[in-house]
Amino acid sequence: MSNSKRSVSLSLIGAAACLVALGAIAQTAGITFRNTITGEVLNFNDALPEGKDTEGVKQFMASGKNPYNEDVSCLKQGEQLFLSACSGCHGHLGEGKIGPGLNDSYYSYPQNETDEGFFSTIYGGAQASMGPQYENLTLDEMLKVMAWVRHLFKEEPEKATWLTAEQRKQFKPYAGHETLPDNPPGQCQPKAK
């Protein structure tokens, strides 16, 4: 077997192992991610191969809670991803355009109030023009987009049900444009090699 074929085979085996591990983590945590419209169990075999085995994705699959919420190091990346992948339909500040607004407590799909439900909608898509995003964003990028959308929330902290009690105490409704630092410390900072 040539080196390139061996490399491809090992890459495929590694990707399959990651998917099995993600499925096992989600099952042992009692989390079943379901399509927002059909209710079918989501198939993570369809996900882009990169971004599946980050610490954030592992934490999310085990808990259903987005560990990137309110982590400033993730927000800048989430903002950039949102602006390029989502703002055309949902508005630059999540105010809504062709698609629904995302920055208040009205949810077109009530399950989007939870991180687990919101992730399922992004991954598997919804009605109208909201197609599945698993071919456009990695699992890790989806979590960063979610964190940014949650950061855009403009209502009282008590309605930000996805935040921990501690995060809710510190949360300030989004007041408008802000400048985020380029390299703040946190989970989404690239690791030194």
C-alpha positions, -999 to +999 in steps of 0.1 A: +000+000+000+014+034-009+021+060+017-007+083+005-033+055+006-021+045+040-023+081+052-059+084+038-068+051+054-055+062+088-072+095+085-105+078+078-101+055+107-093+084+129-123+103+117-145+073+123-131+068+158-139+105+166-175+100+154-179+069+175-165+087+205-188+117+200-218+095+197-208+076+228-203+108+248-237+121+238-254+088+246-239+084+280-249+119+289-284+111+278-283+137+251-300+130+218-296+157+192-327+158+170-336+175+137-357+206+145-383+198+119-385+161+116-374+150+151-350+124+136-318+118+154-290+139+138-262+120+121-228+134+129-212+113+102-222+141+079-202+167+098-170+183+085-140+162+097-120+190+113-133+207+145-149+175+159-124+167+186-119+201+203-122+203+240-152+226+236-170+201+213-163+173+238-176+193+267-207+203+247-215+167+236-212+155+272-233+183+287-255+200+261-241+233+274-220+255+252-187+261+270-179+291+248-208+312+260-194+345+272-158+334+267-144+366+250-117+345+232-145+327+214-167+357+207-144+374+182-142+342+162-180+336+165-187+371+153-166+367+122-182+333+114-217+348+120-210+378+098-199+356+069-223+326+073-255+339+090-259+377+089-272+377+053-305+362+066-305+370+103-290+406+102-257+418+114-268+421+150-292+391+149-322+415+144-337+394+116-340+400+079-351+372+056-347+348+086-360+354+121-343+376+147-320+358+171-313+385+197-344+383+218-364+358+238-389+350+210-378+317+194-393+304+161-384+270+175-388+269+213-360+243+217-336+270+206-338+284+240-314+256+250-279+252+236-287+216+227-318+227+207-300+257+191-271+235+180-296+210+165-312+237+144-279+250+131-265+216+124-297+200+109-314+231+095-350+243+098-378+255+075-376+278+045-341+288+036-324+276+067-306+246+054-283+223+074-250+240+082-229+208+087-214+213+052-205+249+059-193+250+095-174+226+117-190+215+150-165+238+168-174+268+146-211+262+153-205+265+190-186+298+184-215+311+163-239+301+190-218+319+216-218+351+195-256+349+189-262+345+226-239+374+233-262+396+210-291+390+233-307+423+241-332+414+269-329+410+307-303+385+320-331+364+336-343+355+302-309+343+291-317+308+303-287+292+286-263+310+309-251+297+342-263+315+373-228+331+376-228+342+340-263+356+343-251+379+372-225+394+350-244+395+317-253+428+302-278+430+274-262+438+241-263+475+236-249+478+201-216+475+183-186+468+204-150+462+198-136+429+210-099+424+218-080+405+191-063+380+214-080+377+248-072+347+270-097+318+270-106+285+255-105+296+219-070+310+220-047+289+198-025+267+219+013+274+217+032+247+200 
